[in-house]
Amino acid sequence: MSTALWMLTFFLSSCVSTKQLLYFQSTQGATDTLAIASPYIPKIKAGDIISVQVSSLNPEAAAFFNPYSTIGSAERLSQSSVGNAPLPSATGYLVDPSGNITLPLMGKISVVGFSTAEASERILEKLKNFLKEPTVNVRNLSFRISVLGEVARPALFSIPNEQITLTEALGLAGDITIFGRRDNVMVIREENGKRIFSRIDLTQRDVFRSPFFYLHPNDVVYVEPTKARAANADRTNQLIPIVLSGLSIIAIITTRVF
């Protein structure tokens, strides 16, 4: 088989069906309606690191309750969510094994099992004993997800707003490559001391009803490669010696001619 014919066979056999690349396919008409999963509201767990930003009518008094530069941490956290900056070193309060954080003057406050909004309310009530008209902003700095496999930019992402869907996560990672299986995306989740493996078919619209559509902290999204990826890698390895040999021959001929 000539080199040209061999290369033609290579490219034709590496083609991927257009239907395999389409998201959210439907057998219905152009317009339909589908119920989606309820948004996930994360709860604070032991081992999480949370930031607590306090303000009041007296900024100097409020500064006493802000020993950490949470604003700077939040800015670095936002930058890292796009995958173009290193993950920040978390600066905040570590939730101890008993589920408490220790704040200046107020001492230990139980936050485990509460959302950040609920934790803000608990801290706010205690702050009223020390500050005039205080406000509290609590954020969980431990909400991170990993996207691996056949995506453009696999990485570990921090999620500042504590809520992200599977499609948004893949968007952060630059989308699935042409060699990734959209019909068999795996989401790995730790829950109740167990590791759950769920496979999601992104070519179907039912993905919006999946309990794995909204990702949880520490979820891992893995995009499996297609058989075409393995075939492409094998053929690339086979092509390299041929190309190098051809270049060597051209170089020898050029040298002798000139």
C-alpha positions as semicolon CSV with decimal commas, in nm:
position;residue;x (nm);y (nm);z (nm)
1;M;0,000;0,000;0,000
2;S;0,142;0,340;-0,098
3;T;0,203;0,604;0,167
4;A;-0,069;0,831;0,024
5;L;-0,328;0,552;0,028
6;W;-0,223;0,452;0,379
7;M;-0,267;0,809;0,506
8;L;-0,609;0,835;0,335
9;T;-0,719;0,517;0,511
10;F;-0,590;0,661;0,841
11;F;-0,797;0,977;0,820
12;L;-1,113;0,802;0,702
13;S;-1,098;0,541;0,978
14;S;-1,043;0,812;1,240
15;C;-1,367;0,994;1,159
16;V;-1,618;1,035;1,439
17;S;-1,992;1,023;1,373
18;T;-2,159;1,364;1,398
19;K;-2,436;1,211;1,609
20;Q;-2,177;1,109;1,868
21;L;-2,077;1,474;1,910
22;L;-2,426;1,619;1,959
23;Y;-2,543;1,715;2,307
24;F;-2,899;1,690;2,444
25;Q;-3,059;1,504;2,155
26;S;-3,434;1,445;2,152
27;T;-3,681;1,238;1,952
28;Q;-3,945;1,508;2,002
29;G;-4,003;1,828;1,810
30;A;-3,792;2,139;1,802
31;T;-3,943;2,265;2,130
32;D;-4,005;2,058;2,441
33;T;-3,996;2,099;2,817
34;L;-3,804;1,893;3,069
35;A;-3,801;1,917;3,448
36;I;-3,454;1,963;3,592
37;A;-3,298;1,845;3,915
38;S;-3,330;2,068;4,221
39;P;-3,029;2,296;4,280
40;Y;-2,778;2,157;4,525
41;I;-2,713;2,357;4,841
42;P;-2,389;2,238;5,002
43;K;-2,359;2,195;5,377
44;I;-2,046;2,270;5,578
45;K;-1,852;1,961;5,687
46;A;-1,574;1,896;5,934
47;G;-1,243;1,968;5,762
48;D;-1,381;2,247;5,544
49;I;-1,214;2,587;5,542
50;I;-1,456;2,878;5,551
51;S;-1,403;3,251;5,530
52;V;-1,596;3,486;5,758
53;Q;-1,611;3,851;5,653
54;V;-1,756;4,086;5,917
55;S;-1,856;4,450;5,872
56;S;-2,051;4,703;6,078
57;L;-2,110;5,076;6,127
58;N;-1,779;5,084;6,311
59;P;-1,514;4,952;6,068
60;E;-1,239;4,959;6,329
61;A;-1,437;4,741;6,566
62;A;-1,536;4,506;6,282
63;A;-1,171;4,467;6,180
64;F;-1,108;4,283;6,505
65;F;-1,328;3,999;6,374
66;N;-1,143;3,981;6,040
67;P;-0,801;3,833;6,118
68;Y;-0,783;3,677;5,771
69;S;-0,770;3,862;5,441
70;T;-1,077;3,692;5,302
71;I;-1,133;3,948;5,030
72;G;-0,792;3,876;4,879
73;S;-0,856;3,504;4,908
74;A;-1,190;3,542;4,731
75;E;-1,027;3,729;4,444
76;R;-0,759;3,462;4,398
77;L;-1,027;3,195;4,428
78;S;-1,229;3,354;4,149
79;Q;-0,921;3,368;3,924
80;S;-0,843;3,002;3,982
81;S;-1,194;2,893;3,881
82;V;-1,113;2,952;3,515
83;G;-0,812;2,722;3,532
84;N;-0,558;2,987;3,430
85;A;-0,413;3,055;3,776
86;P;-0,278;2,833;4,054
87;L;-0,515;2,740;4,331
88;P;-0,489;2,979;4,625
89;S;-0,374;2,878;4,965
90;A;-0,699;2,871;5,161
91;T;-0,713;3,143;5,425
92;G;-0,994;3,105;5,673
93;Y;-1,129;2,905;5,963
94;L;-1,082;2,529;5,968
95;V;-1,393;2,342;6,081
96;D;-1,268;2,111;6,357
97;P;-1,372;1,743;6,395
98;S;-1,649;1,854;6,633
99;G;-1,794;2,083;6,366
100;N;-1,689;2,413;6,524
101;I;-1,492;2,720;6,425
102;T;-1,337;2,955;6,680
103;L;-1,397;3,327;6,628
104;P;-1,239;3,617;6,820
105;L;-1,430;3,697;7,143
106;M;-1,722;3,474;7,045
107;G;-1,532;3,148;7,092
108;K;-1,653;2,824;6,937
109;I;-1,953;2,828;6,702
110;S;-2,101;2,513;6,554
111;V;-2,134;2,538;6,177
112;V;-2,126;2,178;6,056
113;G;-2,441;2,067;5,876
114;F;-2,542;2,424;5,792
115;S;-2,530;2,607;5,459
116;T;-2,310;2,916;5,442
117;A;-2,624;3,131;5,458
118;E;-2,740;2,953;5,773
119;A;-2,392;2,979;5,927
120;S;-2,395;3,353;5,853
121;E;-2,719;3,389;6,050
122;R;-2,578;3,198;6,348
123;I;-2,265;3,412;6,359
124;L;-2,467;3,731;6,307
125;E;-2,678;3,667;6,616
126;K;-2,367;3,637;6,833
127;L;-2,204;3,943;6,675
128;K;-2,494;4,164;6,782
129;N;-2,352;4,146;7,133
130;F;-2,031;4,315;7,014
131;L;-2,110;4,529;6,709
132;K;-2,375;4,775;6,600
133;E;-2,573;4,657;6,299
134;P;-2,320;4,395;6,187
135;T;-2,329;4,202;5,862
136;V;-2,163;3,867;5,795
137;N;-2,058;3,698;5,472
138;V;-1,957;3,331;5,499
139;R;-1,804;3,144;5,205
140;N;-1,683;2,788;5,178
141;L;-1,329;2,783;5,036
142;S;-1,326;2,403;5,010
143;F;-1,574;2,367;4,721
144;R;-1,356;2,214;4,449
145;I;-1,415;1,976;4,161
146;S;-1,182;1,790;3,925
147;V;-1,236;1,744;3,551
148;L;-1,016;1,479;3,390
149;G;-0,985;1,282;3,069
150;E;-1,071;1,394;2,716
151;V;-1,130;1,764;2,778
152;A;-0,936;2,061;2,648
153;R;-0,809;2,178;2,989
154;P;-0,823;1,908;3,260
155;A;-0,774;2,068;3,601
156;L;-0,885;2,108;3,961
157;F;-1,130;2,400;3,985
158;S;-1,239;2,604;4,288
159;I;-1,602;2,718;4,278
160;P;-1,652;3,059;4,445
161;N;-2,034;3,060;4,434
162;E;-2,060;2,705;4,574
163;Q;-2,284;2,583;4,293
164;I;-2,194;2,432;3,958
165;T;-2,356;2,198;3,709
166;L;-2,193;1,921;3,509
167;T;-2,222;2,122;3,187
168;E;-2,066;2,428;3,352
169;A;-1,776;2,219;3,480
170;L;-1,709;2,087;3,131
171;G;-1,727;2,445;3,005
172;L;-1,458;2,549;3,253
173;A;-1,244;2,262;3,123
174;G;-1,280;2,383;2,763
175;D;-1,545;2,125;2,660
176;I;-1,504;1,762;2,562
177;T;-1,262;1,703;2,275
178;I;-1,367;1,533;1,955
179;F;-1,215;1,213;2,095
180;G;-1,420;1,215;2,418
181;R;-1,727;1,001;2,479
182;R;-2,022;1,227;2,542
183;D;-2,251;0,930;2,605
184;N;-2,052;0,789;2,897
185;V;-1,922;1,071;3,121
186;M;-1,840;0,945;3,469
187;V;-1,907;1,144;3,787
188;I;-1,731;1,010;4,098
189;R;-1,873;1,126;4,433
190;E;-1,793;1,057;4,796
191;E;-2,107;1,029;5,007
192;N;-2,178;0,874;5,346
193;G;-1,839;0,704;5,355
194;K;-1,884;0,551;5,011
195;R;-1,756;0,633;4,664
196;I;-2,033;0,643;4,404
197;F;-1,963;0,602;4,032
198;S;-2,238;0,731;3,802
199;R;-2,231;0,741;3,423
200;I;-2,405;1,027;3,244
201;D;-2,516;1,037;2,880
202;L;-2,477;1,396;2,763
203;T;-2,620;1,315;2,421
204;Q;-2,963;1,280;2,582
205;R;-3,170;1,553;2,748
206;D;-3,238;1,336;3,052
207;V;-2,905;1,461;3,189
208;F;-3,091;1,764;3,330
209;R;-3,293;1,536;3,559
210;S;-2,994;1,345;3,691
211;P;-2,903;1,384;4,062
212;F;-2,546;1,423;3,933
213;F;-2,629;1,724;3,716
214;Y;-2,548;1,956;4,007
215;L;-2,199;1,871;4,126
216;H;-2,098;1,836;4,491
217;P;-1,769;1,940;4,655
218;N;-1,481;1,707;4,563
219;D;-1,671;1,548;4,273
220;V;-1,452;1,410;3,995
221;V;-1,573;1,432;3,634
222;Y;-1,400;1,189;3,401
223;V;-1,449;1,190;3,023
224;E;-1,362;0,853;2,870
225;P;-1,174;0,850;2,538
226;T;-1,328;0,691;2,231
227;K;-1,172;0,402;2,043
228;A;-1,076;0,656;1,777
229;R;-0,844;0,822;2,027
230;A;-0,650;0,499;2,083
231;A;-0,642;0,430;1,710
232;N;-0,527;0,785;1,641
233;A;-0,247;0,755;1,897
234;D;-0,132;0,423;1,750
235;R;-0,134;0,554;1,397
236;T;0,044;0,873;1,497
237;N;0,320;0,662;1,648
238;Q;0,335;0,464;1,323
239;L;0,346;0,781;1,113
240;I;0,633;0,944;1,300
241;P;0,905;0,705;1,174
242;I;0,771;0,734;0,817
243;V;0,769;1,115;0,831
244;L;1,117;1,126;0,984
245;S;1,248;0,886;0,721
246;G;1,097;1,100;0,447
247;L;1,252;1,415;0,590
248;S;1,590;1,240;0,613
249;I;1,571;1,132;0,248
250;I;1,476;1,486;0,140
251;A;1,764;1,629;0,341
252;I;2,014;1,384;0,181
253;I;1,886;1,456;-0,170
254;T;1,897;1,833;-0,107
255;T;2,253;1,810;0,024
256;R;2,375;1,614;-0,279
257;V;2,205;1,846;-0,526
258;F;2,348;2,162;-0,375
